[in-house]
Amino acid sequence: MKIPLSETQSGVIDPILRPVFDGPQGWKTSLLITNLLVANSNVEYRMAATDIREHLAPDQESSDSLCLHPDWFEKNLELYIDATTCMFCGYRKNCTLGVDEREFVEIINLDQFSMPSMDFFLENCFNVDKLAPEDSIDPFIGFSSRAGESRKLYLISQDEFNRQFPDGSQSAIEFDAAVGYDRITGQSIWSMDQLFLEVYERISGIIKFELNDSDRITEDELTMLDRKCLLQIAYSNGWLLNSDNDEIINQLHILFSRFISILKSKQIGPFLTKLTQINMNPRMDTPHSSSGSGYLNIAIRWIELKPSDLQAYCNNLDNNEDREIQKKLVSRIKNKILRKMSSDSIQYLPRFPTIVIAPESSFRSIKIEQPACRIIDVIESHTDQILLLIDGLGIDLLGEMKSE
Amino acid sequence: MSERNILREIIQQIVPDDTKIIFDFETIETIEPLMVDDSKNRNIVISSLEHLIDLPKRIRRNLYKGQFRKTTESSNIDSCIREVLSLSRDILSKEIGKERASNWREIFYSRIRQIIAAEGLYGVLNGNSAIIEIEQIDHKKQFELNETLLFSFPGDKKIIATRKMRYGVSALLFENWDIMVGYDELFSSLERLHIASEVEQLERKRYLFLWADSPLNTFSESFIFSVFSDHINVNRKNNKFEAGVILLFSTTPRNGPLAKSEFTSKDFLSLQRVNSGGTLYLAPGFEEDVFTKNIKRLNRPNSVFELDSNFYKDVEQKMSELELPKLRMMKEYSISVHEPIHDLVEMSAFAISSGCWTGTWAESLEIDGEQVM
């Protein structure tokens, strides 16, 4: 389904065809078209096209407009034309008359349901803003850099979307300020994560988890504020349980101190200095409701977003008693890897701006902030399920779903 | 007094004189439009709760509308930005060639979009992310400061103007500069951008979404005034777009049949946008035990929200009936007790006031929002 983003242009011919008197034998048009098809040279082709045009020309009274390219034909006459003339015109492929140059959005159905009608979309999604009628009718203005331009939008059911982009969050998190989505862990990505992941791509090859003797027991890297923040997040994420004793809490401190010491190491530290000095607002720059030092915030998100590194750390622990407690903790913390990605797939996606189309009866079950999409509007419909109209922000969602 | 008059009088007492009050006419059933004065630049848009659902769409459309508006006005912000970009690209192309300068222009344009998304237009020429910077050298002996105006070209910043400032004398951002050779046009263009953004910044909008379970004239006037006043003044931030919700509830049973007993599904959905950390206002009526029983009366205001207070039990019951505890707005809220001096009414009431997610990253100190993706 294609939806124009502006009013109908003038110059588009009314596509109603007209019966043609085809000579006493009733095959003149067929003959002329055959001449056109069998033409051996440009001259023959042009002559045949001229004959067809003359034969199919309408009366002046019933004509829509004049031919735009009379010079091309053998006989340079001002000829009246209509949809029938243009349909069989030899120059049709190159003619600009009737070509719709408006910007369109094409809605691609990613699921197995019947789409709402075009009128429904025009009336409810692509309507003029009463406060700014001169603006584009594109509902994704401000969310997509290509708003107002031709592109594809995707329609998918909420159930299928959940299957494709599941929620792998460890605790109840507010997604409002999240900017992206990691398909491997199913977690949303916040602004600070994005900056960290950019650095991570450069340093992942040089991270070392081997512990020296001097690293054995230390929690020096955590400030009092860090400890308070870490405890809050650990309980909220289920890393710590109310029944846990001080020893487990102590080991949690040690675990995060180690990760912070890796972040501060000579090899990696210089890459992260600037990032760790940034002010990080809870729930805005990071997902959690409290914030510690820059190093702690990054260490927490590192562990949450890169569970394989936590496993690598765990593999380097020896078997003394403290290590056992740490391994127990690691098994609690370790995030699920929801899926493995093929090399063709994109791991990190932006959170897609989305319009919900749903029956009123299902409104209470809609979540307007989801891990992989942000709902920007909700439209009531008579559909029997919750549908999501998604702007892929330049990502081919059909291709992404096929490559899975 | 009619509902519109109640709201009109209350809001006009709270907001500065230069504030335009806009009622979202089609959406608020019981309120007729107020007179709108186009000369005013601060706006309060009052809508019914269900319109909170598409707030991020409305705000971001407003933020970016200049790029889509079919206008050639020279004061248009977007055209000013494009002019700055084109002039700086032309200067740069003499050093690094046309192609690289054009690439840089695209990157620079994205950066400006990010700044606008996160900080508004103010951030383009002011603050840490600004495209210009003023550097000061203090010549203590001469009692003057030498200032240089730097423009962010790729790799380094170039001095485009200098000025001397006497101690104690202030100057506007683009005042008293000696422009360096070759930068006249760029400087003028930046100045035009500054003027245009100053005008644009005045167009601040505060969206207020209102829901009440009973007609407004059944609530104590001072209670409504107190809630609105707090909401508009105490929670004021410096963002271009702010949004909040005010929910008014009655609890006294005899007013029960008149009061709405549930949110519509769209209203309830809209409440998902309300942030935590709001305020719960409690306003017991004069027949409540906190006024009729001596001990409780003496223990006010604490007795109002003690668990054995009949009023507080009613509040909790009403919240439970309306399924409010399911919502994040009921987390981390503070409580305020309202006791009017002159208009204590029979009907007990409570209200919830809180901010809403606007779909911008204005609260972030450092990050340019989703643009980083």
Boltz contact constraints between the chains, C-beta under 6 A:
constraints:
  - contact:
      token1: [A, 132]
      token2: [B, 65]
      max_distance: 6.0
  - contact:
      token1: [A, 134]
      token2: [B, 69]
      max_distance: 6.0
  - contact:
      token1: [A, 134]
      token2: [B, 70]
      max_distance: 6.0
  - contact:
      token1: [A, 135]
      token2: [B, 65]
      max_distance: 6.0
  - contact:
      token1: [A, 135]
      token2: [B, 68]
      max_distance: 6.0
  - contact:
      token1: [A, 136]
      token2: [B, 68]
      max_distance: 6.0
  - contact:
      token1: [A, 141]
      token2: [B, 61]
      max_distance: 6.0
  - contact:
      token1: [A, 141]
      token2: [B, 64]
      max_distance: 6.0
  - contact:
      token1: [A, 141]
      token2: [B, 68]
      max_distance: 6.0
  - contact:
      token1: [A, 142]
      token2: [B, 60]
      max_distance: 6.0
  - contact:
      token1: [A, 142]
      token2: [B, 61]
      max_distance: 6.0
  - contact:
      token1: [A, 142]
      token2: [B, 63]
      max_distance: 6.0
  - contact:
      token1: [A, 142]
      token2: [B, 64]
      max_distance: 6.0
  - contact:
      token1: [A, 148]
      token2: [B, 68]
      max_distance: 6.0
  - contact:
      token1: [A, 176]
      token2: [B, 357]
      max_distance: 6.0
  - contact:
      token1: [A, 179]
      token2: [B, 370]
      max_distance: 6.0
  - contact:
      token1: [A, 179]
      token2: [B, 373]
      max_distance: 6.0
  - contact:
      token1: [A, 180]
      token2: [B, 373]
      max_distance: 6.0
  - contact:
      token1: [A, 191]
      token2: [B, 367]
      max_distance: 6.0
  - contact:
      token1: [A, 191]
      token2: [B, 372]
      max_distance: 6.0
  - contact:
      token1: [A, 194]
      token2: [B, 372]
      max_distance: 6.0
  - contact:
      token1: [A, 278]
      token2: [B, 366]
      max_distance: 6.0
  - contact:
      token1: [A, 279]
      token2: [B, 365]
      max_distance: 6.0
  - contact:
      token1: [A, 279]
      token2: [B, 366]
      max_distance: 6.0
  - contact:
      token1: [A, 281]
      token2: [B, 364]
      max_distance: 6.0
  - contact:
      token1: [A, 284]
      token2: [B, 363]
      max_distance: 6.0
  - contact:
      token1: [A, 284]
      token2: [B, 364]
      max_distance: 6.0
  - contact:
      token1: [A, 285]
      token2: [B, 364]
      max_distance: 6.0
  - contact:
      token1: [A, 285]
      token2: [B, 367]
      max_distance: 6.0
  - contact:
      token1: [A, 350]
      token2: [B, 373]
      max_distance: 6.0
  - contact:
      token1: [A, 360]
      token2: [B, 265]
      max_distance: 6.0
  - contact:
      token1: [A, 363]
      token2: [B, 265]
      max_distance: 6.0
  - contact:
      token1: [A, 363]
      token2: [B, 269]
      max_distance: 6.0
  - contact:
      token1: [A, 364]
      token2: [B, 265]
      max_distance: 6.0
  - contact:
      token1: [A, 366]
      token2: [B, 269]
      max_distance: 6.0
  - contact:
      token1: [A, 368]
      token2: [B, 272]
      max_distance: 6.0
  - contact:
      token1: [A, 376]
      token2: [B, 56]
      max_distance: 6.0
  - contact:
      token1: [A, 376]
      token2: [B, 57]
      max_distance: 6.0
  - contact:
      token1: [A, 377]
      token2: [B, 54]
      max_distance: 6.0
  - contact:
      token1: [A, 377]
      token2: [B, 57]
      max_distance: 6.0
  - contact:
      token1: [A, 378]
      token2: [B, 53]
      max_distance: 6.0
